């Protein structure tokens, strides 16, 4: 009888050990995931800062050249308006239009800003009497983008570099 009890106790002890090892593995896995996520976030922030520095350098280099036509500036301005108009704004789309897809120089950005002009902001469809406010491109971007996003910071730096006071 003692041997059966001893074997039963050993089996229970093994189950406890297996359960403790499994729990420890889960805790270790979650801890590792949290650490990896924090490292990736830090890396993304560092990469964004490098892109901001590169964009600033590029703007300085391109400050005296214009590579787009007035029609292209108008097309980009319309794409920006469409990305911001209505419910829901994709901040990444605004960033892509201004930075990634068109690689605008400072003078190009000034042309896009001028082509955008002003539009009523805060209305749905046809403006109601006394509704909305007339905003330029900078005003629209400030209203539509989160000022803590990386994309916003890069776009703001672009405008300031082009001499369009964003701040």
Residue pairs with C-beta under 8 A, 6 or more apart in sequence:
44 150
45 150
48 150
48 153
48 154
51 154
52 153
52 154
52 157
55 99
55 154
55 157
55 158
55 161
56 157
56 161
58 103
58 105
59 105
59 106
59 158
59 161
59 162
60 161
62 105
62 106
62 107
62 108
63 105
63 106
63 107
63 161
63 162
64 107
65 105
65 107
66 105
66 107
66 108
66 111
67 105
67 108
68 76
68 102
68 104
68 108
68 111
68 112
70 111
70 115
73 108
73 111
73 112
73 114
73 115
74 115
76 97
76 98
76 102
76 104
76 112
76 115
77 112
77 113
77 115
77 116
77 117
77 137
79 97
80 94
80 97
80 98
80 112
80 116
80 137
80 140
81 116
81 119
81 140
83 89
83 90
83 93
83 94
83 97
84 94
84 140
84 141
84 143
84 144
85 119
89 144
89 145
91 144
91 145
91 146
91 149
91 151
91 152
92 151
94 141
94 144
94 145
94 151
94 155
95 151
95 154
95 155
98 104
98 109
98 112
98 155
98 158
99 154
99 155
99 158
102 108
104 112
104 158
106 161
106 162
106 163
107 162
109 158
109 159
109 162
109 164
110 162
110 163
110 164
112 137
113 136
113 137
113 138
113 159
113 162
113 164
116 136
116 137
116 140
117 136
118 134
118 135
118 136
119 134
119 135
119 140
120 127
120 131
120 132
120 133
120 134
120 135
121 132
121 133
121 134
121 135
121 139
121 140
121 143
122 131
122 132
122 133
123 131
123 132
133 139
135 143
138 159
138 164
138 165
138 166
141 152
141 155
142 166
145 151
145 152
145 155
146 152
147 156
155 166
156 166
156 167
159 165
159 166
160 166
160 167
